Amino acid sequence: MHGRRVFLSAALVGLTAKGGRRVEGSFLDDGLPTGHRLTDRGRSGRPITRVPVVIVGAGVAGLCAAWRLRKRGFRDFVVLEMHAEAGGNSRSAENEVSGYPLAAHYVPVPNRESTLVRELFDEFGVMRDGKVDERYLCFAPQERLFLHGRWQEGLEPEIAVSARDREQYRRFDDRIREFRATRQFTIPIDAGARASELDRLTMAAWLDREKFDSPYLRWYVDYACRDDYGARAWDASAWAGIHYFAGREHEDKGPVTWPEGNGWLVRELMKRVGEHVRTGATVHAISPNGSRLRVLAGNADYEAELVIFAAPTFLAPHIVEGAPSAHDFVYSPWVTANLTLDRPPRERGSEPAWDNVVYDSPSLGYVVATHMTLRTRVDRTVWTWYQALADGDPAQNRRMMLGADWRHFAEYILRDLERAHPDIRECVSRIDVLRIGHAMARPIPGFLTSESRRRWASLSGRVLYANSDLSGLSIFEEAQHRGVRAADRALAILGRA
Amino acid sequence: MPVVLFISVFLIAACGLIYELIAGTLASYLLGDSVLQFSTVIGSYLFAMGVGSYLSRYIRTGLVTQFVYIELMVGVVGGFSSSALFLAFAYTQGFRLLLYVVVIAVGILVGLEIPLLMRILQSRLEFSELVAHVLTFDYLGALGASLLFPIILVPKLGMVRSAILFGIVNAGVALWSTWIFKDQLRGRTLLRGGCAAVLVLLGAGMAFADYISSAADNSLYADEVIFARNTRYQRIVLTRWKDDLRLFLSSHLQFSSRDEYRYHEALVHPGLAALPGARRVLVLGGGDGLALREILKYLTVESITLVDLDPEMTQLFKTHPLLSRLNGGSFSAPRVHVINWDAFAWLDTNQEFFDFVVVDFPDPTNYSLGKLYTTAFYRLLAKHLSRSGTFVVQSTSPLFARQSYWCIANTIEAAGLKTFPYHVYVPSFGEWGFVLAGRDAYDPPRQLPSALRFLTVANVPELFHFPADMQRIPAEANRLNDQVLVRYYEREWKEIAR
């Protein structure tokens, strides 16, 4: 609740009120209006293109399904994307300063069992001989935290932390190591996850049960839940919260990242499958037509044998005839913003890192696009600032998000950053705000064993669902895994296995 | 009685001049261009004194009380002037502003002193006597101060203590006046209390003078500054003491003209002289042109490319008469091509090959500079080496920063190259280290260019021997995603500074 109140009060102050410079900017095309037009069923009676496979959605899941089809020598498909650009949450943009991510901005160094990510990385030259190329591993310093008036290296709070807190950090690390050793916390989750009583608890309840009461540790865990799931620790499943920590065993310091974030991967994917992608093609309806499926898109209609539905699953009941309700999927709304800075702001403490987090802020901080440059010195840069609207009812948050004007968001963001960078207003020349209504699925308690999720993900019938929300975790690896599995299933149904 | 009075005139005159000298000296010391600094400081000081003299007409009553107050104010402002200026220079951007605020404040207060004193003494002496004596002692005080300042105060006490000492003299005069003029004065106890408080404050300043100096010390230079400029990338400061020119980049000593030949001969010749066929040479960093000077001694070298980030640096060393004399006009040689660009980014965007590369970057004091000492950097550099090509890296001190030095050697090895570490003694730096690297074994040169001042064919192989206290110790390789070198370096130099 605290977050929203701050959010609303921000608009009362003008953007140039503090003698700062004039900040320009706008909302980015975030598909919100189009998204809502989906509910109006499309027209029919136009020429129909016959194609064996239609992939709905050119986010990571859809593009990876396409990547898999092509790798297996299958070319008879189209990918329909409602936005003007492919990439979904992994879209990026570029200005005169740098390329920068709009949302998703990294992939952790893949574990041994993440074979698909390794395959993709090998093909794209990110990995060689099982090692990530040094240029794609996040440069040092990776992370820093603004705490008690200064920046410290690393996200685990260090400044003014007592021996008691440290003891709890150690105990927490030990517990995580134990969980990792069970090999149930895998990426993709399908490889190891088994029904667990941890999925019946919230992360906060698990912390209580384990007697973790250090405020610093609890902040850190809550930050992790907001960062990966857009949920507070008291809303996220304990299984998911633990997965954030136990799911990765880094040999190398990571993560893997690029100036434009995961937009780099989208560009590489598009080099391989771009010819199949139709952007600005909003799918209104998918309905059976004899043994085939009729797909009504904004500007063309298709008749397909199979549909890989890689768009967010909550859209399916509005589009796919006969699809069951998806009301038990909870999605977190997010706001991200790209800030163009004409000079580095003032600050105290450790050197600028790639990921910069302010302790006790409702936001998740910012990542720096120019961090991954080989240059020793940059004056202008682009920051991508993040906030999951994790508190309160998501639907209400979405309405609030759509109701506020750009000026309001810009002021809110500048105030958030002003704590750590007092002269931020004099450095920023532009703020572009992206509102994502259904940014990521939220793994609430019970998600792991959810019968509905299992049904959606079963890859039965002629519409194969592939969005990462079926994993409950909105991460690149899950999206790729779901896309590839759907592609394999499609080929099997078509008799190409 | 009058003699006692004139002694105080002598003292306050001396104090006034001392503050002026301190301001002028500090300004030329820290900003360079002493003619400009002294002229403007003296000019604004004298002008401010005029303002003070004019303002004295508005003081009508309680002359002695006002005089005591003014003395105390001069004591505090003047006494702490050099401390404040040093700290302002070290930690803020506002040195120049503070300088003139202090000069004008002290000037106005000092300008008030003599007119007030003359009015106080008016009833005791004939006017002609008064003017003659007061001004005589005023000028005598100035003479005393101007002799004392360079001969005793600066060498023995330093700027911070000298100013505070004279602040104490001002406060002493104030206290003394409460006795001399006791018949013209009311509320003596209060005034004396004030004097005592100021004396205690200044005394404490004297006791902590060392802390103040060392707090400011990092950005200070021992010698006269003859050039100083903040460029986009760094602060370039050039100092001179007799025939010794020193270059500081962002407060780090780069060379002393007295012994830089040792550094630059050792940087270039062990590697380059061992490659008789070298035609194309690359210098990364080295914007002072001194490595170029050594490379130009090889007539077989056809082309030398120098990549340095800072155009103002290379321009300065091309055009400044003292500096271009030092590098032998190397930037004007037709074989030399200068590119002002970030070295890592430049290597990444072109395909050229070189027979020999000199890597002469600033030490890895932060993560930005640390990128230039990573496996990724050396791997990329190796791609620009011709078949038998080598490169040499200035690698900080194997004595003071032993693990940092061996970390650089290990990093180059982790990039798949053979290394040949060596070191040399440079008096102004201490023991300094280099790492020569290539794909094949290294044979020391059989011939060196003529007229070298330090290296001989016989002593090159000796450079490759490390005494026990500098021998290899374990260190990890420095990678873009895990810059251990920056942490080693910070820890080791901190230990030295302690």
HADDOCK unambig.tbl for C-alpha pairs under 7 A between the chains (distance, minus, plus):
assign (segid A and resid 134 and name CA) (segid B and resid 376 and name CA) 6.38 0.50 0.50
assign (segid A and resid 134 and name CA) (segid B and resid 480 and name CA) 6.41 0.50 0.50
assign (segid A and resid 134 and name CA) (segid B and resid 481 and name CA) 6.94 0.50 0.50
assign (segid A and resid 137 and name CA) (segid B and resid 481 and name CA) 5.84 0.50 0.50
assign (segid A and resid 138 and name CA) (segid B and resid 481 and name CA) 5.49 0.50 0.50
assign (segid A and resid 139 and name CA) (segid B and resid 480 and name CA) 4.93 0.50 0.50
assign (segid A and resid 139 and name CA) (segid B and resid 481 and name CA) 4.06 0.50 0.50
assign (segid A and resid 140 and name CA) (segid B and resid 367 and name CA) 6.77 0.50 0.50
assign (segid A and resid 140 and name CA) (segid B and resid 480 and name CA) 6.09 0.50 0.50
assign (segid A and resid 140 and name CA) (segid B and resid 481 and name CA) 4.71 0.50 0.50
assign (segid A and resid 140 and name CA) (segid B and resid 482 and name CA) 5.54 0.50 0.50
assign (segid A and resid 140 and name CA) (segid B and resid 483 and name CA) 6.06 0.50 0.50
assign (segid A and resid 253 and name CA) (segid B and resid 481 and name CA) 6.23 0.50 0.50
assign (segid A and resid 253 and name CA) (segid B and resid 482 and name CA) 6.79 0.50 0.50
assign (segid A and resid 374 and name CA) (segid B and resid 344 and name CA) 5.81 0.50 0.50
assign (segid A and resid 374 and name CA) (segid B and resid 345 and name CA) 5.63 0.50 0.50
assign (segid A and resid 375 and name CA) (segid B and resid 342 and name CA) 5.73 0.50 0.50
assign (segid A and resid 375 and name CA) (segid B and resid 344 and name CA) 6.14 0.50 0.50
assign (segid A and resid 375 and name CA) (segid B and resid 345 and name CA) 5.61 0.50 0.50
assign (segid A and resid 376 and name CA) (segid B and resid 342 and name CA) 6.78 0.50 0.50
assign (segid A and resid 376 and name CA) (segid B and resid 368 and name CA) 4.83 0.50 0.50
assign (segid A and resid 376 and name CA) (segid B and resid 369 and name CA) 5.98 0.50 0.50
assign (segid A and resid 377 and name CA) (segid B and resid 368 and name CA) 6.97 0.50 0.50
